[in-house]
Amino acid sequence: MMNTTHGAIGVAMASVTVLVAPEFAAVAAVAALLGSVFPDLDLFFGTHRKTLHFPIVGWVVALPATVWAVLAPSVESVGAAFFALGATVHAVTDAAGAGHELRPWERTSQRAVYAHVLGRWIAPRRWIRYDGAPEDLVLMGGVTLPVLVLYDGLVRNVMLLALVISVVYTTYRKRMPDLTPDWLG
């Protein structure tokens, strides 16, 4: 999935706060967005979808943080809960996509995301054929809709920008590997 899709999923999860605790809506959106894009920082360590992706262990942090936010709502507890939920859901949804490869439409990799507890890679499900696939863009747009309805101002504008970036990325995705330097691939 595109990083923008991960971010949109996180902010869509956070949009529940607009309805139940509007005083925490902004912090929930920001924390969810940051948590949802955070795991992909491991791209820079050469260990993408392994070092900062925790599809199983992440729940050990996310669930207690969510309970904390429900029982003692504060900027800190709500922020921690949505950051952890965003990061964990990101790792889980990576398994719904393609393998960890430069040209995922070629299906040469059986590694979607690393499960530390199991000590092995989880195989890609390919429900989203590859990051930037048309269905990825449709998913990104679909999860962005409630955000656009429930939020205004900065959150709405950031999500609109993410949608525009997603359209451009989807348009050029299959051409990108040819432009990628060998050392980055």
N, C-alpha and C positions, 0 to 999 in steps of 0.2 A: 504494500500500500504506500501511497504517497505520504510524505511527512505531513502535508496539509490535511490529508484525510484523517490521520491519527489525531492531529490537533483539533479538527472539527468534531470528531467523536468525543474527545475530552470536554470541549466546551459545551457540546450538546448534553453530556451527562451533567455538567455543572448548571445547566439552565433550569434544573429543578429548583434551585435556590431562589430563582426569581419569584416562584410561586409560594414557596414555604418559608423562606427567610431572606427577603429582598435586601436586607442590610448586609448580607454576606455574598450577594450575587456577583459583585465585581471581583472580590478576592477569589471566589470559587472559579470564575472564568479564567482569571490570570493563572492561578495555580494549576488548573486542569490543562490549560494550554501548555504551560511550561513542562508539566509532568508528562504530557503526551508526546512532546517532541524531544524530551531529554534523552531517552534511550538511544536515539540515533547519533548522539555524540560519539558513540563508540566507533563510528566510521573513521574517526581521526586516529584511533588506536590500532587500526588494522585488524580489529576483531569484531567486525560488525555483526550484530544480532547475537552476540555472546556476552561481552563484558558488561554492558549496562541493560541487558534484556533479562527479565526474570519472570517468565510466564507462570511459574508455580510458586516460587519463594516470594514473589511480589505480594501475593495475597496475605502472607504472614504480617506484612506491614500495613497493607491497604485496609484490611478488615478491622483491625483494632483502631486504626486512625479514623475510620468512618464511625465506629462506635463512640470514640472520643468526641467527634464533631457533633454527633446526635445528642449525647448526654451533657456535653459542656460546650455549646457552640461559642466560638470566639474566632477572631481573625486567624489565630495560630492553628486551632484545631481544624477549622474548615479548610484552610490553606493546605495543611498537611494531608488531610484526607483526600482532597481532590488532586493534589500532586501525585500522591501514591496511587490513587485509582487510575489516573491518566497514564502513568508509567506502566502499570501492570496490564491494563487493557491494551496498551500499545503492544507489549510483548506477546500477549495472547493472540491478538488479531494478526500479528505477523505470520502466524501459522496458517491463517486463512488465505494468505497470498501465495506468491511464487517462492521459489528457492532463492538462496543467497548467491546471486550471480549477476554479471554485467548485462547479459542478454537473457532475462528470465523467460521470455517466450520460447526459447530453445529447449527449455526443461532439462538442462544438464546437471542440475544440482538437486539433491534430496535433503538439503539443509535449509529449513525455514528459520528456526530459532532454537537456541541452545537451552536445554532444560538442565540447570545445574544439579538439581536434586537427583535426576535420573542419570546424570553423567553422559548424556547423549543429545544429539540433535533431534528435534521434532521435524518430521517430514512436512513439506508444504502441501496444503489442501488444494491450492490453486482455484479457490472460489473467486478470487480476484486474480486473473491470470498473471498480471505483473503490475508493478507500480506504474501508474500513468495509463493503464488500460482504460478503455471507455467505461467499463463497469466501475472502475475505481473513481472516475470523475462523477458518475451517477451517484455512487455512495456518498462521496464528499458533498455533493450538492444536496442530497437528501438529508444528511445529518446537519447540514448548515441551516436548513429551513427553520427549524424551531428556534435556533439562535437568532436568526434575523427577525423573527416574530417577537421573541421575548426580550431581547436586548436592544439597546439603542447606543448612540455615541460611539466611544472608542471600540468596545467589543464588537459591535455590529460592523464598523468600518474595517477592523482587522480581519474579520471573517469574510467580508466582501473582497478584500485584497487577496486573501488566501484562495478564494474561489477563482479570481482572475488568474493568479499564478498557476493554479491547477489546470485551468483551460489551456494556458500556454504550454505547460509541461506536458500535458497529454498530447497536444498537437505535435510536439517535437520529440517525444520520448524515444521512439524507435530509431531516430537518427543520432541520438546522443552517444552511444557507444563508439561510433566511428570518429567522434570528436574528442573522446576521452584519451588522455595520454596513457601509454602502456603502464607507467609506474603507478597510476591511480587505479587501474582496472584490477 
